[in-house]
Amino acid sequence: MISAPKSLRLQIGIFGRTNVGKSSFLNFIAGQDVAITSPVAGTTTDVVEKSMELLPVGPVVFLDTAGLDDVSVLSDLRLKRTAKILDRADVITLVTEADSWTEYEAKTVAEAAVRNIPVIIVINKSDLKAPSEGFTRKMLEISPRVMSCASLDFGKTIADKGNSRDPGVDRYKRFLLEVCPEDFLKPPMLMGDLVPKGGVAVLIIPIDKEAPKGRLILPQVQAIRDVLDNGGMSLVAKETEYITALKKMSGPPDIVVCDSQVVDRMARETPPGVKCTTFSIIFIRYKGDLVEMARGAASIDALKPGDRVLIAEACSHHAIEDDIGRVKIPRWLKKYAGGELDVSVCSGRDYPADLSEYKLIIHCGSCMITRREMLTRIGKAKEAGVPITNYGLAIARSQGVLERVLSPFPGALKAFNDETERIKKGASR
């Protein structure tokens, strides 16, 4: 993705009048000075292109344009080049100021509507003047995606406020995820890249009360198919036959994947040096952001009795007596935290609008929702400042084997370890 050609990147046009802070906004999102900024109007004289990896969105290229109201000697040429960006842009970011809406912004929105290009409105310089309720309401009538931003002095913002840019950046990423073309959100492989061509994956599948009669569940079927599609082989066994299956092999498997409910047993019985993980973990990598979810799993260590925890299920299944999300995970977390937790459950599309009251969100494997929707849910949690993880990661942490099942994913393991260390340091102060 880092080396993706421009033609395969999401093209994001940044439009606005002169001196509204378009280049400052680009620097704000990029986290570095990629465009020259100045209080002098018309500093950007030509289109500035910045390619970057904007996770979890993916490879993007920002197109920072000259001011829509440019009246300089070369304004005609500059505005023609700015107009051409409308032919390229997948998404338009329209930067304006509080309580300031002119014919230039209106014309840009009209052009975007004709071309069916989604628009994100950024009300910049909010540190100098906050937008009125009436103006914000008017912007929301034009576009459902409106955000305020104080990006003018990027360097000073970082120095004075540390990570204060993160909520704004997270909100912007969420808007991009909502509007970018569906075919852009191509997920990574489910398992194919974890098994070399001709290699073997052992899949441990319990047959218990939650197993549908006469068939396997969707994640298990998809994992088997992905291994086959990529030239690998899969050996399927119940947890009670796992050791026997290993003994019948001429060599160690390339990876072992199990149902999260038997992760403790699998970790004990898998030979040292053999990579292993769970279906839930490979699915959150496929449908969401494993690195962010691994980071969120570290917050399980900070849970205290009485803390509010949200269990989020993407499907509306009938809960059984010993349901994994409603019964088992709360029971394991209670033991890990040393006392009762205040656990709420949401299912299907009923994801709460206000997440700020929770200390932690634990999401299912997301096999029943799209990658866009799962990434949006993660983005909403980040905006609210609430750590989010998933069933497989939470269960592995509560069983003390999370580092082992993250062994196939070095980036996610590092994120978990770094966040764990940060939490420890905070607790020792």
Summary of the structure (lengths in Angstrom):
residues: 429
radius of gyration: 24.4
end to end distance: 39.8
largest distance: 80.3
contacts: 1401
relative contact order: 0.10
helix: 45%
strand: 17%
